[in-house]
Amino acid sequence: PNLDQLSRDGWRFENFYVPVTGTAKTIWATFTGIPDVAPTESASRNPLTSHQRTVLNEFPDYRNFYFIGGNAGWANLDGLVQQTIDDLELHEEGDWQSPDVDVWGISDLNLFRESNRILADLPDDQPFFAFIQTAGNHRPFTIPENNGDFQPRTDLSDEELAKFGFRSAAQFNAVRLLDYNVGEYMKWARESDYFDNTIFVFFGDHSNRITTLPHMPAMDQLGLESNHVPHIIYAPRYLKPRVIEESVGLVDVLPTVAGMLGLNYRNTTLGRDFQIPAPEALNMGLINKMVPNDELEATIEEYCRWICANAPLTITAVKQIIEQIVKPGSLDQNLCEQLVENCFNSEDYIEGRRAFMEKRKPVFKGH
């Protein structure tokens, strides 16, 4: 009921998607604005790619906070956020007064409670960005003792739970617990001095990945059941209730928030401020091309064919070098240098230069 109420009173995004499922991959995309397409482990785990650009560093004079109940060293998240976000204040396991309740650290309720105290103690004129990473609705679905007046439900059969995509009562109650904790946090936030001048942004890192969703057959058929997640923006002083039907992605979150704040910022992400209409974005140079929906698939195919028509050796080298960069472990620098050398020593390279000079289309042969 709490998240439902926030969605009714704020902006509810009906078609919000994360590019790849997995918590570490979502954290990466949130701050970098680039989807994590690492084939196996998350890109955050690669120490060579920890230092990234982020729109957040364009927020002037803001204090930046990252609150997590457990150990931020998991998936090298601490390395990513501390090297990417300027002057970040990280609060993690060992920094809290509350005890751990499971492998994910302190309970979400206590995480909200202690985070709220830190934010409420800031000077009234101090702008801040705070990221609170919850974990209570993640397996093992722990229901902590002394979690306010929350009570688990035990009155539903396995058949009733499965009808709505839940594998167990524990999973169902964990989702209920998350909703309860968000509700409690918003009560505390409303009593604080920062509430009226704050934009609250909620989104899921991935949806249900352990059961099918019989009530959402289209999502199952398209394989999007894990990518389609809730997204709410709530700021009652500034935003009137609204339902956004257009497709919006995770990489759009920070550009959109920056746009709401009226900031001039460099956008180095693959996202956009969704409030900017596509024609305006085209005129501003934020996007390169705009096509009607019924032409999108053909345009994508045409673009892919254009890429494939380039020098085969170069395309192969680029793919292999990217694979080297994103894979966990050490980068094979010798291999990357050899791939580049092979391209420059190829007949295709000579053909490309000759075609450029003769102002004609090159004919590449892959050697």
Order of alpha helices (4+ residues) and beta strands (2+ residues): alpha-beta-alpha-beta-alpha-beta-beta-beta-alpha-beta-alpha-alpha-beta-alpha-beta-beta-alpha-alpha-alpha-alpha-alpha-alpha
